[in-house]
Amino acid sequence: MINFFKLISWLEGISYILLLFIATPIKYLQGNPEYVKMLGMPHGILFVIYIVLAIMLKYELKWSNKTFGMVCLLSILPFGTFFVGKYLKK
């Protein structure tokens, strides 16, 4: 399950970056909200899957509250989820 979590974290990170740095500027600079609508739902779904998997792995792998908190914090920081795999190897 940890490899699936790493894949989801990578995909969630990509969707977040696309939403923040491509779709949102297009929405506000060009007045075109279509990209936000198109990328928002997949990002939301990936985010929910990420958090659910993190909760499941917390109990399965007996993560400390610090590890779980860091994994959750990385999910809201731009580029943060790209470092989840490296953080978990520590």
mmCIF file as gemmi writes it, N, C-alpha and C atoms, coordinates in Angstrom:
data_model
loop_
_atom_site.group_PDB
_atom_site.id
_atom_site.type_symbol
_atom_site.label_atom_id
_atom_site.label_alt_id
_atom_site.label_comp_id
_atom_site.label_asym_id
_atom_site.label_entity_id
_atom_site.label_seq_id
_atom_site.pdbx_PDB_ins_code
_atom_site.Cartn_x
_atom_site.Cartn_y
_atom_site.Cartn_z
_atom_site.occupancy
_atom_site.B_iso_or_equiv
_atom_site.pdbx_formal_charge
_atom_site.auth_seq_id
_atom_site.auth_asym_id
_atom_site.pdbx_PDB_model_num
ATOM 1 N N . MET Axp A 1 ? 0.812 -1.192 0 1 0 ? 1 A 1
ATOM 2 C CA . MET Axp A 1 ? 0 0 0 1 0 ? 1 A 1
ATOM 3 C C . MET Axp A 1 ? 0.863 1.266 0 1 0 ? 1 A 1
ATOM 4 N N . ILE Axp A 2 ? 2.069 1.17 0.541 1 0 ? 2 A 1
ATOM 5 C CA . ILE Axp A 2 ? 2.931 2.351 0.613 1 0 ? 2 A 1
ATOM 6 C C . ILE Axp A 2 ? 3.319 2.839 -0.786 1 0 ? 2 A 1
ATOM 7 N N . ASN Axp A 3 ? 3.519 1.91 -1.721 1 0 ? 3 A 1
ATOM 8 C CA . ASN Axp A 3 ? 3.861 2.329 -3.09 1 0 ? 3 A 1
ATOM 9 C C . ASN Axp A 3 ? 2.681 3.023 -3.761 1 0 ? 3 A 1
ATOM 10 N N . PHE Axp A 4 ? 1.479 2.55 -3.507 1 0 ? 4 A 1
ATOM 11 C CA . PHE Axp A 4 ? 0.287 3.208 -4.037 1 0 ? 4 A 1
ATOM 12 C C . PHE Axp A 4 ? 0.15 4.612 -3.441 1 0 ? 4 A 1
ATOM 13 N N . PHE Axp A 5 ? 0.452 4.733 -2.148 1 0 ? 5 A 1
ATOM 14 C CA . PHE Axp A 5 ? 0.406 6.036 -1.485 1 0 ? 5 A 1
ATOM 15 C C . PHE Axp A 5 ? 1.419 6.997 -2.114 1 0 ? 5 A 1
ATOM 16 N N . LYS Axp A 6 ? 2.605 6.51 -2.41 1 0 ? 6 A 1
ATOM 17 C CA . LYS Axp A 6 ? 3.615 7.361 -3.041 1 0 ? 6 A 1
ATOM 18 C C . LYS Axp A 6 ? 3.172 7.802 -4.431 1 0 ? 6 A 1
ATOM 19 N N . LEU Axp A 7 ? 2.521 6.908 -5.171 1 0 ? 7 A 1
ATOM 20 C CA . LEU Axp A 7 ? 2.006 7.271 -6.494 1 0 ? 7 A 1
ATOM 21 C C . LEU Axp A 7 ? 0.917 8.336 -6.369 1 0 ? 7 A 1
ATOM 22 N N . ILE Axp A 8 ? -0.003 8.146 -5.445 1 0 ? 8 A 1
ATOM 23 C CA . ILE Axp A 8 ? -1.067 9.127 -5.237 1 0 ? 8 A 1
ATOM 24 C C . ILE Axp A 8 ? -0.479 10.457 -4.784 1 0 ? 8 A 1
ATOM 25 N N . SER Axp A 9 ? 0.537 10.419 -3.933 1 0 ? 9 A 1
ATOM 26 C CA . SER Axp A 9 ? 1.135 11.676 -3.481 1 0 ? 9 A 1
ATOM 27 C C . SER Axp A 9 ? 1.778 12.42 -4.642 1 0 ? 9 A 1
ATOM 28 N N . TRP Axp A 10 ? 2.398 11.693 -5.55 1 0 ? 10 A 1
ATOM 29 C CA . TRP Axp A 10 ? 3.006 12.308 -6.735 1 0 ? 10 A 1
ATOM 30 C C . TRP Axp A 10 ? 1.928 12.913 -7.637 1 0 ? 10 A 1
ATOM 31 N N . LEU Axp A 11 ? 0.861 12.155 -7.894 1 0 ? 11 A 1
ATOM 32 C CA . LEU Axp A 11 ? -0.229 12.65 -8.74 1 0 ? 11 A 1
ATOM 33 C C . LEU Axp A 11 ? -0.943 13.835 -8.1 1 0 ? 11 A 1
ATOM 34 N N . GLU Axp A 12 ? -1.143 13.777 -6.804 1 0 ? 12 A 1
ATOM 35 C CA . GLU Axp A 12 ? -1.785 14.878 -6.094 1 0 ? 12 A 1
ATOM 36 C C . GLU Axp A 12 ? -0.913 16.127 -6.182 1 0 ? 12 A 1
ATOM 37 N N . GLY Axp A 13 ? 0.381 15.955 -6.064 1 0 ? 13 A 1
ATOM 38 C CA . GLY Axp A 13 ? 1.303 17.083 -6.177 1 0 ? 13 A 1
ATOM 39 C C . GLY Axp A 13 ? 1.259 17.726 -7.55 1 0 ? 13 A 1
ATOM 40 N N . ILE Axp A 14 ? 1.218 16.909 -8.579 1 0 ? 14 A 1
ATOM 41 C CA . ILE Axp A 14 ? 1.147 17.435 -9.947 1 0 ? 14 A 1
ATOM 42 C C . ILE Axp A 14 ? -0.16 18.191 -10.15 1 0 ? 14 A 1
ATOM 43 N N . SER Axp A 15 ? -1.258 17.617 -9.682 1 0 ? 15 A 1
ATOM 44 C CA . SER Axp A 15 ? -2.55 18.287 -9.861 1 0 ? 15 A 1
ATOM 45 C C . SER Axp A 15 ? -2.59 19.61 -9.1 1 0 ? 15 A 1
ATOM 46 N N . TYR Axp A 16 ? -1.97 19.664 -7.932 1 0 ? 16 A 1
ATOM 47 C CA . TYR Axp A 16 ? -1.937 20.886 -7.122 1 0 ? 16 A 1
ATOM 48 C C . TYR Axp A 16 ? -1.114 21.972 -7.824 1 0 ? 16 A 1
ATOM 49 N N . ILE Axp A 17 ? 0.036 21.58 -8.354 1 0 ? 17 A 1
ATOM 50 C CA . ILE Axp A 17 ? 0.897 22.535 -9.054 1 0 ? 17 A 1
ATOM 51 C C . ILE Axp A 17 ? 0.189 23.078 -10.296 1 0 ? 17 A 1
ATOM 52 N N . LEU Axp A 18 ? -0.449 22.199 -11.059 1 0 ? 18 A 1
ATOM 53 C CA . LEU Axp A 18 ? -1.18 22.644 -12.246 1 0 ? 18 A 1
ATOM 54 C C . LEU Axp A 18 ? -2.307 23.602 -11.865 1 0 ? 18 A 1
ATOM 55 N N . LEU Axp A 19 ? -2.998 23.289 -10.797 1 0 ? 19 A 1
ATOM 56 C CA . LEU Axp A 19 ? -4.1 24.129 -10.355 1 0 ? 19 A 1
ATOM 57 C C . LEU Axp A 19 ? -3.601 25.499 -9.875 1 0 ? 19 A 1
ATOM 58 N N . LEU Axp A 20 ? -2.541 25.499 -9.071 1 0 ? 20 A 1
ATOM 59 C CA . LEU Axp A 20 ? -2.036 26.753 -8.508 1 0 ? 20 A 1
ATOM 60 C C . LEU Axp A 20 ? -1.327 27.64 -9.525 1 0 ? 20 A 1
ATOM 61 N N . PHE Axp A 21 ? -0.48 27.044 -10.34 1 0 ? 21 A 1
ATOM 62 C CA . PHE Axp A 21 ? 0.41 27.843 -11.171 1 0 ? 21 A 1
ATOM 63 C C . PHE Axp A 21 ? 0.018 27.949 -12.636 1 0 ? 21 A 1
ATOM 64 N N . ILE Axp A 22 ? -1.001 27.201 -13.042 1 0 ? 22 A 1
ATOM 65 C CA . ILE Axp A 22 ? -1.465 27.321 -14.427 1 0 ? 22 A 1
ATOM 66 C C . ILE Axp A 22 ? -2.936 27.725 -14.454 1 0 ? 22 A 1
ATOM 67 N N . ALA Axp A 23 ? -3.792 26.924 -13.843 1 0 ? 23 A 1
ATOM 68 C CA . ALA Axp A 23 ? -5.238 27.167 -13.934 1 0 ? 23 A 1
ATOM 69 C C . ALA Axp A 23 ? -5.663 28.46 -13.239 1 0 ? 23 A 1
ATOM 70 N N . THR Axp A 24 ? -5.164 28.693 -12.039 1 0 ? 24 A 1
ATOM 71 C CA . THR Axp A 24 ? -5.574 29.89 -11.3 1 0 ? 24 A 1
ATOM 72 C C . THR Axp A 24 ? -5.106 31.174 -11.976 1 0 ? 24 A 1
ATOM 73 N N . PRO Axp A 25 ? -3.855 31.275 -12.415 1 0 ? 25 A 1
ATOM 74 C CA . PRO Axp A 25 ? -3.474 32.501 -13.153 1 0 ? 25 A 1
ATOM 75 C C . PRO Axp A 25 ? -4.289 32.717 -14.428 1 0 ? 25 A 1
ATOM 76 N N . ILE Axp A 26 ? -4.593 31.644 -15.146 1 0 ? 26 A 1
ATOM 77 C CA . ILE Axp A 26 ? -5.419 31.79 -16.347 1 0 ? 26 A 1
ATOM 78 C C . ILE Axp A 26 ? -6.799 32.316 -15.968 1 0 ? 26 A 1
ATOM 79 N N . LYS Axp A 27 ? -7.335 31.805 -14.861 1 0 ? 27 A 1
ATOM 80 C CA . LYS Axp A 27 ? -8.656 32.261 -14.423 1 0 ? 27 A 1
ATOM 81 C C . LYS Axp A 27 ? -8.653 33.759 -14.122 1 0 ? 27 A 1
ATOM 82 N N . TYR Axp A 28 ? -7.651 34.226 -13.379 1 0 ? 28 A 1
ATOM 83 C CA . TYR Axp A 28 ? -7.67 35.615 -12.94 1 0 ? 28 A 1
ATOM 84 C C . TYR Axp A 28 ? -7.035 36.59 -13.931 1 0 ? 28 A 1
ATOM 85 N N . LEU Axp A 29 ? -6.105 36.13 -14.725 1 0 ? 29 A 1
ATOM 86 C CA . LEU Axp A 29 ? -5.472 37.03 -15.695 1 0 ? 29 A 1
ATOM 87 C C . LEU Axp A 29 ? -6.218 37.09 -17.017 1 0 ? 29 A 1
ATOM 88 N N . GLN Axp A 30 ? -6.817 35.984 -17.418 1 0 ? 30 A 1
ATOM 89 C CA . GLN Axp A 30 ? -7.523 35.949 -18.692 1 0 ? 30 A 1
ATOM 90 C C . GLN Axp A 30 ? -9.039 35.833 -18.535 1 0 ? 30 A 1
ATOM 91 N N . GLY Axp A 31 ? -9.495 35.684 -17.297 1 0 ? 31 A 1
ATOM 92 C CA . GLY Axp A 31 ? -10.93 35.575 -17.055 1 0 ? 31 A 1
ATOM 93 C C . GLY Axp A 31 ? -11.546 34.279 -17.55 1 0 ? 31 A 1
ATOM 94 N N . ASN Axp A 32 ? -10.74 33.228 -17.616 1 0 ? 32 A 1
ATOM 95 C CA . ASN Axp A 32 ? -11.212 31.941 -18.126 1 0 ? 32 A 1
ATOM 96 C C . ASN Axp A 32 ? -11.171 30.897 -17.004 1 0 ? 32 A 1
ATOM 97 N N . PRO Axp A 33 ? -12.319 30.604 -16.388 1 0 ? 33 A 1
ATOM 98 C CA . PRO Axp A 33 ? -12.339 29.662 -15.264 1 0 ? 33 A 1
ATOM 99 C C . PRO Axp A 33 ? -12.378 28.18 -15.673 1 0 ? 33 A 1
ATOM 100 N N . GLU Axp A 34 ? -12.354 27.903 -16.96 1 0 ? 34 A 1
ATOM 101 C CA . GLU Axp A 34 ? -12.509 26.518 -17.424 1 0 ? 34 A 1
ATOM 102 C C . GLU Axp A 34 ? -11.412 25.592 -16.907 1 0 ? 34 A 1
ATOM 103 N N . TYR Axp A 35 ? -10.173 26.07 -16.841 1 0 ? 35 A 1
ATOM 104 C CA . TYR Axp A 35 ? -9.082 25.208 -16.388 1 0 ? 35 A 1
ATOM 105 C C . TYR Axp A 35 ? -9.212 24.872 -14.902 1 0 ? 35 A 1
ATOM 106 N N . VAL Axp A 36 ? -9.686 25.837 -14.117 1 0 ? 36 A 1
ATOM 107 C CA . VAL Axp A 36 ? -9.905 25.563 -12.691 1 0 ? 36 A 1
ATOM 108 C C . VAL Axp A 36 ? -11 24.516 -12.532 1 0 ? 36 A 1
ATOM 109 N N . LYS Axp A 37 ? -12.059 24.649 -13.321 1 0 ? 37 A 1
ATOM 110 C CA . LYS Axp A 37 ? -13.139 23.657 -13.261 1 0 ? 37 A 1
ATOM 111 C C . LYS Axp A 37 ? -12.639 22.286 -13.693 1 0 ? 37 A 1
ATOM 112 N N . MET Axp A 38 ? -11.804 22.271 -14.721 1 0 ? 38 A 1
ATOM 113 C CA . MET Axp A 38 ? -11.311 21.012 -15.269 1 0 ? 38 A 1
ATOM 114 C C . MET Axp A 38 ? -10.321 20.322 -14.316 1 0 ? 38 A 1
ATOM 115 N N . LEU Axp A 39 ? -9.47 21.092 -13.639 1 0 ? 39 A 1
ATOM 116 C CA . LEU Axp A 39 ? -8.441 20.513 -12.769 1 0 ? 39 A 1
ATOM 117 C C . LEU Axp A 39 ? -8.868 20.418 -11.308 1 0 ? 39 A 1
ATOM 118 N N . GLY Axp A 40 ? -9.877 21.182 -10.924 1 0 ? 40 A 1
ATOM 119 C CA . GLY Axp A 40 ? -10.276 21.215 -9.519 1 0 ? 40 A 1
ATOM 120 C C . GLY Axp A 40 ? -10.813 19.896 -8.995 1 0 ? 40 A 1
ATOM 121 N N . MET Axp A 41 ? -11.688 19.272 -9.747 1 0 ? 41 A 1
ATOM 122 C CA . MET Axp A 41 ? -12.296 18.017 -9.289 1 0 ? 41 A 1
ATOM 123 C C . MET Axp A 41 ? -11.264 16.885 -9.182 1 0 ? 41 A 1
ATOM 124 N N . PRO Axp A 42 ? -10.423 16.649 -10.209 1 0 ? 42 A 1
ATOM 125 C CA . PRO Axp A 42 ? -9.415 15.587 -10.047 1 0 ? 42 A 1
ATOM 126 C C . PRO Axp A 42 ? -8.473 15.86 -8.87 1 0 ? 42 A 1
ATOM 127 N N . HIS Axp A 43 ? -8.104 17.126 -8.684 1 0 ? 43 A 1
ATOM 128 C CA . HIS Axp A 43 ? -7.23 17.445 -7.55 1 0 ? 43 A 1
ATOM 129 C C . HIS Axp A 43 ? -7.941 17.147 -6.23 1 0 ? 43 A 1
ATOM 130 N N . GLY Axp A 44 ? -9.209 17.517 -6.129 1 0 ? 44 A 1
ATOM 131 C CA . GLY Axp A 44 ? -9.963 17.254 -4.906 1 0 ? 44 A 1
ATOM 132 C C . GLY Axp A 44 ? -10.077 15.771 -4.604 1 0 ? 44 A 1
ATOM 133 N N . ILE Axp A 45 ? -10.34 14.994 -5.631 1 0 ? 45 A 1
ATOM 134 C CA . ILE Axp A 45 ? -10.442 13.54 -5.452 1 0 ? 45 A 1
ATOM 135 C C . ILE Axp A 45 ? -9.103 12.963 -5.016 1 0 ? 45 A 1
ATOM 136 N N . LEU Axp A 46 ? -8.025 13.387 -5.669 1 0 ? 46 A 1
ATOM 137 C CA . LEU Axp A 46 ? -6.69 12.895 -5.295 1 0 ? 46 A 1
ATOM 138 C C . LEU Axp A 46 ? -6.323 13.312 -3.875 1 0 ? 46 A 1
ATOM 139 N N . PHE Axp A 47 ? -6.71 14.511 -3.477 1 0 ? 47 A 1
ATOM 140 C CA . PHE Axp A 47 ? -6.423 14.974 -2.123 1 0 ? 47 A 1
ATOM 141 C C . PHE Axp A 47 ? -7.142 14.116 -1.086 1 0 ? 47 A 1
ATOM 142 N N . VAL Axp A 48 ? -8.406 13.818 -1.341 1 0 ? 48 A 1
ATOM 143 C CA . VAL Axp A 48 ? -9.183 12.981 -0.407 1 0 ? 48 A 1
ATOM 144 C C . VAL Axp A 48 ? -8.568 11.581 -0.331 1 0 ? 48 A 1
ATOM 145 N N . ILE Axp A 49 ? -8.21 11.018 -1.471 1 0 ? 49 A 1
ATOM 146 C CA . ILE Axp A 49 ? -7.568 9.692 -1.479 1 0 ? 49 A 1
ATOM 147 C C . ILE Axp A 49 ? -6.265 9.735 -0.697 1 0 ? 49 A 1
ATOM 148 N N . TYR Axp A 50 ? -5.486 10.791 -0.893 1 0 ? 50 A 1
ATOM 149 C CA . TYR Axp A 50 ? -4.212 10.963 -0.178 1 0 ? 50 A 1
ATOM 150 C C . TYR Axp A 50 ? -4.438 10.948 1.337 1 0 ? 50 A 1
ATOM 151 N N . ILE Axp A 51 ? -5.396 11.722 1.809 1 0 ? 51 A 1
ATOM 152 C CA . ILE Axp A 51 ? -5.648 11.804 3.249 1 0 ? 51 A 1
ATOM 153 C C . ILE Axp A 51 ? -6.176 10.478 3.796 1 0 ? 51 A 1
ATOM 154 N N . VAL Axp A 52 ? -7.08 9.838 3.072 1 0 ? 52 A 1
ATOM 155 C CA . VAL Axp A 52 ? -7.607 8.534 3.522 1 0 ? 52 A 1
ATOM 156 C C . VAL Axp A 52 ? -6.482 7.498 3.599 1 0 ? 52 A 1
ATOM 157 N N . LEU Axp A 53 ? -5.622 7.468 2.582 1 0 ? 53 A 1
ATOM 158 C CA . LEU Axp A 53 ? -4.491 6.536 2.61 1 0 ? 53 A 1
ATOM 159 C C . LEU Axp A 53 ? -3.528 6.863 3.743 1 0 ? 53 A 1
ATOM 160 N N . ALA Axp A 54 ? -3.312 8.137 4 1 0 ? 54 A 1
ATOM 161 C CA . ALA Axp A 54 ? -2.434 8.527 5.105 1 0 ? 54 A 1
ATOM 162 C C . ALA Axp A 54 ? -2.996 8.028 6.438 1 0 ? 54 A 1
ATOM 163 N N . ILE Axp A 55 ? -4.297 8.165 6.619 1 0 ? 55 A 1
ATOM 164 C CA . ILE Axp A 55 ? -4.924 7.676 7.856 1 0 ? 55 A 1
ATOM 165 C C . ILE Axp A 55 ? -4.785 6.163 7.958 1 0 ? 55 A 1
ATOM 166 N N . MET Axp A 56 ? -5.022 5.46 6.864 1 0 ? 56 A 1
ATOM 167 C CA . MET Axp A 56 ? -4.897 4.001 6.879 1 0 ? 56 A 1
ATOM 168 C C . MET Axp A 56 ? -3.459 3.579 7.184 1 0 ? 56 A 1
ATOM 169 N N . LEU Axp A 57 ? -2.504 4.251 6.553 1 0 ? 57 A 1
ATOM 170 C CA . LEU Axp A 57 ? -1.097 3.896 6.772 1 0 ? 57 A 1
ATOM 171 C C . LEU Axp A 57 ? -0.622 4.261 8.173 1 0 ? 57 A 1
ATOM 172 N N . LYS Axp A 58 ? -1.207 5.297 8.762 1 0 ? 58 A 1
ATOM 173 C CA . LYS Axp A 58 ? -0.838 5.666 10.132 1 0 ? 58 A 1
ATOM 174 C C . LYS Axp A 58 ? -1.037 4.483 11.066 1 0 ? 58 A 1
ATOM 175 N N . TYR Axp A 59 ? -2.161 3.795 10.902 1 0 ? 59 A 1
ATOM 176 C CA . TYR Axp A 59 ? -2.446 2.656 11.775 1 0 ? 59 A 1
ATOM 177 C C . TYR Axp A 59 ? -1.74 1.383 11.319 1 0 ? 59 A 1
ATOM 178 N N . GLU Axp A 60 ? -1.646 1.199 10.007 1 0 ? 60 A 1
ATOM 179 C CA . GLU Axp A 60 ? -1 -0.009 9.49 1 0 ? 60 A 1
ATOM 180 C C . GLU Axp A 60 ? 0.502 -0.029 9.793 1 0 ? 60 A 1
ATOM 181 N N . LEU Axp A 61 ? 1.152 1.11 9.614 1 0 ? 61 A 1
ATOM 182 C CA . LEU Axp A 61 ? 2.604 1.184 9.815 1 0 ? 61 A 1
ATOM 183 C C . LEU Axp A 61 ? 2.988 1.76 11.175 1 0 ? 61 A 1
ATOM 184 N N . LYS Axp A 62 ? 1.969 2.046 11.984 1 0 ? 62 A 1
ATOM 185 C CA . LYS Axp A 62 ? 2.181 2.579 13.333 1 0 ? 62 A 1
ATOM 186 C C . LYS Axp A 62 ? 3.038 3.848 13.316 1 0 ? 62 A 1
ATOM 187 N N . TRP Axp A 63 ? 2.624 4.79 12.461 1 0 ? 63 A 1
ATOM 188 C CA . TRP Axp A 63 ? 3.31 6.078 12.391 1 0 ? 63 A 1
ATOM 189 C C . TRP Axp A 63 ? 3.087 6.839 13.689 1 0 ? 63 A 1
ATOM 190 N N . SER Axp A 64 ? 4.07 7.612 14.063 1 0 ? 64 A 1
ATOM 191 C CA . SER Axp A 64 ? 3.897 8.513 15.2 1 0 ? 64 A 1
ATOM 192 C C . SER Axp A 64 ? 3.002 9.67 14.758 1 0 ? 64 A 1
ATOM 193 N N . ASN Axp A 65 ? 2.501 10.408 15.731 1 0 ? 65 A 1
ATOM 194 C CA . ASN Axp A 65 ? 1.688 11.58 15.398 1 0 ? 65 A 1
ATOM 195 C C . ASN Axp A 65 ? 2.51 12.607 14.626 1 0 ? 65 A 1
ATOM 196 N N . LYS Axp A 66 ? 3.801 12.689 14.92 1 0 ? 66 A 1
ATOM 197 C CA . LYS Axp A 66 ? 4.682 13.62 14.216 1 0 ? 66 A 1
ATOM 198 C C . LYS Axp A 66 ? 4.773 13.246 12.731 1 0 ? 66 A 1
ATOM 199 N N . THR Axp A 67 ? 4.974 11.97 12.457 1 0 ? 67 A 1
ATOM 200 C CA . THR Axp A 67 ? 5.068 11.516 11.056 1 0 ? 67 A 1
ATOM 201 C C . THR Axp A 67 ? 3.76 11.76 10.328 1 0 ? 67 A 1
ATOM 202 N N . PHE Axp A 68 ? 2.659 11.398 10.963 1 0 ? 68 A 1
ATOM 203 C CA . PHE Axp A 68 ? 1.351 11.606 10.348 1 0 ? 68 A 1
ATOM 204 C C . PHE Axp A 68 ? 1.094 13.095 10.107 1 0 ? 68 A 1
ATOM 205 N N . GLY Axp A 69 ? 1.427 13.918 11.071 1 0 ? 69 A 1
ATOM 206 C CA . GLY Axp A 69 ? 1.251 15.362 10.926 1 0 ? 69 A 1
ATOM 207 C C . GLY Axp A 69 ? 2.082 15.926 9.792 1 0 ? 69 A 1
ATOM 208 N N . MET Axp A 70 ? 3.312 15.443 9.663 1 0 ? 70 A 1
ATOM 209 C CA . MET Axp A 70 ? 4.181 15.923 8.589 1 0 ? 70 A 1
ATOM 210 C C . MET Axp A 70 ? 3.649 15.499 7.225 1 0 ? 70 A 1
ATOM 211 N N . VAL Axp A 71 ? 3.165 14.272 7.125 1 0 ? 71 A 1
ATOM 212 C CA . VAL Axp A 71 ? 2.592 13.786 5.864 1 0 ? 71 A 1
ATOM 213 C C . VAL Axp A 71 ? 1.368 14.635 5.488 1 0 ? 71 A 1
ATOM 214 N N . CYS Axp A 72 ? 0.556 14.989 6.469 1 0 ? 72 A 1
ATOM 215 C CA . CYS Axp A 72 ? -0.61 15.836 6.201 1 0 ? 72 A 1
ATOM 216 C C . CYS Axp A 72 ? -0.186 17.259 5.856 1 0 ? 72 A 1
ATOM 217 N N . LEU Axp A 73 ? 0.801 17.792 6.553 1 0 ? 73 A 1
ATOM 218 C CA . LEU Axp A 73 ? 1.296 19.137 6.257 1 0 ? 73 A 1
ATOM 219 C C . LEU Axp A 73 ? 1.865 19.219 4.846 1 0 ? 73 A 1
ATOM 220 N N . LEU Axp A 74 ? 2.594 18.19 4.44 1 0 ? 74 A 1
ATOM 221 C CA . LEU Axp A 74 ? 3.163 18.181 3.097 1 0 ? 74 A 1
ATOM 222 C C . LEU Axp A 74 ? 2.086 18.19 2.018 1 0 ? 74 A 1
ATOM 223 N N . SER Axp A 75 ? 0.886 17.735 2.355 1 0 ? 75 A 1
ATOM 224 C CA . SER Axp A 75 ? -0.191 17.704 1.358 1 0 ? 75 A 1
ATOM 225 C C . SER Axp A 75 ? -0.738 19.087 1.039 1 0 ? 75 A 1
ATOM 226 N N . ILE Axp A 76 ? -0.52 20.068 1.899 1 0 ? 76 A 1
ATOM 227 C CA . ILE Axp A 76 ? -1.056 21.401 1.629 1 0 ? 76 A 1
ATOM 228 C C . ILE Axp A 76 ? 0.01 22.389 1.162 1 0 ? 76 A 1
ATOM 229 N N . LEU Axp A 77 ? 1.26 21.985 1.195 1 0 ? 77 A 1
ATOM 230 C CA . LEU Axp A 77 ? 2.343 22.844 0.721 1 0 ? 77 A 1
ATOM 231 C C . LEU Axp A 77 ? 2.609 22.573 -0.757 1 0 ? 77 A 1
ATOM 232 N N . PRO Axp A 78 ? 2.721 23.627 -1.563 1 0 ? 78 A 1
ATOM 233 C CA . PRO Axp A 78 ? 3.09 23.38 -2.964 1 0 ? 78 A 1
ATOM 234 C C . PRO Axp A 78 ? 4.419 22.617 -3.029 1 0 ? 78 A 1
ATOM 235 N N . PHE Axp A 79 ? 4.49 21.629 -3.838 1 0 ? 79 A 1
ATOM 236 C CA . PHE Axp A 79 ? 5.649 20.743 -4.012 1 0 ? 79 A 1
ATOM 237 C C . PHE Axp A 79 ? 5.877 19.824 -2.813 1 0 ? 79 A 1
ATOM 238 N N . GLY Axp A 80 ? 5.069 19.934 -1.775 1 0 ? 80 A 1
ATOM 239 C CA . GLY Axp A 80 ? 5.277 19.143 -0.558 1 0 ? 80 A 1
ATOM 240 C C . GLY Axp A 80 ? 5.121 17.653 -0.756 1 0 ? 80 A 1
ATOM 241 N N . THR Axp A 81 ? 4.127 17.249 -1.528 1 0 ? 81 A 1
ATOM 242 C CA . THR Axp A 81 ? 3.875 15.812 -1.675 1 0 ? 81 A 1
ATOM 243 C C . THR Axp A 81 ? 4.978 15.11 -2.47 1 0 ? 81 A 1
ATOM 244 N N . PHE Axp A 82 ? 5.792 15.877 -3.185 1 0 ? 82 A 1
ATOM 245 C CA . PHE Axp A 82 ? 6.902 15.259 -3.905 1 0 ? 82 A 1
ATOM 246 C C . PHE Axp A 82 ? 7.983 14.761 -2.933 1 0 ? 82 A 1
ATOM 247 N N . PHE Axp A 83 ? 7.941 15.247 -1.698 1 0 ? 83 A 1
ATOM 248 C CA . PHE Axp A 83 ? 8.949 14.868 -0.704 1 0 ? 83 A 1
ATOM 249 C C . PHE Axp A 83 ? 8.444 13.831 0.29 1 0 ? 83 A 1
ATOM 250 N N . VAL Axp A 84 ? 7.223 13.371 0.139 1 0 ? 84 A 1
ATOM 251 C CA . VAL Axp A 84 ? 6.659 12.398 1.072 1 0 ? 84 A 1
ATOM 252 C C . VAL Axp A 84 ? 7.474 11.104 1.078 1 0 ? 84 A 1
ATOM 253 N N . GLY Axp A 85 ? 7.801 10.591 -0.095 1 0 ? 85 A 1
ATOM 254 C CA . GLY Axp A 85 ? 8.578 9.352 -0.178 1 0 ? 85 A 1
ATOM 255 C C . GLY Axp A 85 ? 9.923 9.48 0.502 1 0 ? 85 A 1
ATOM 256 N N . LYS Axp A 86 ? 10.594 10.592 0.296 1 0 ? 86 A 1
ATOM 257 C CA . LYS Axp A 86 ? 11.891 10.814 0.923 1 0 ? 86 A 1
ATOM 258 C C . LYS Axp A 86 ? 11.742 10.978 2.432 1 0 ? 86 A 1
ATOM 259 N N . TYR Axp A 87 ? 10.684 11.66 2.862 1 0 ? 87 A 1
ATOM 260 C CA . TYR Axp A 87 ? 10.465 11.838 4.285 1 0 ? 87 A 1
ATOM 261 C C . TYR Axp A 87 ? 10.177 10.509 4.976 1 0 ? 87 A 1
ATOM 262 N N . LEU Axp A 88 ? 9.42 9.646 4.311 1 0 ? 88 A 1
ATOM 263 C CA . LEU Axp A 88 ? 9.052 8.369 4.926 1 0 ? 88 A 1
ATOM 264 C C . LEU Axp A 88 ? 10.229 7.407 5.001 1 0 ? 88 A 1
ATOM 265 N N . LYS Axp A 89 ? 11.258 7.607 4.168 1 0 ? 89 A 1
ATOM 266 C CA . LYS Axp A 89 ? 12.423 6.726 4.231 1 0 ? 89 A 1
ATOM 267 C C . LYS Axp A 89 ? 13.277 7 5.458 1 0 ? 89 A 1
ATOM 268 N N . LYS Axp A 90 ? 13.116 8.197 6.059 1 0 ? 90 A 1
ATOM 269 C CA . LYS Axp A 90 ? 13.912 8.55 7.239 1 0 ? 90 A 1
ATOM 270 C C . LYS Axp A 90 ? 13.525 7.711 8.436 1 0 ? 90 A 1
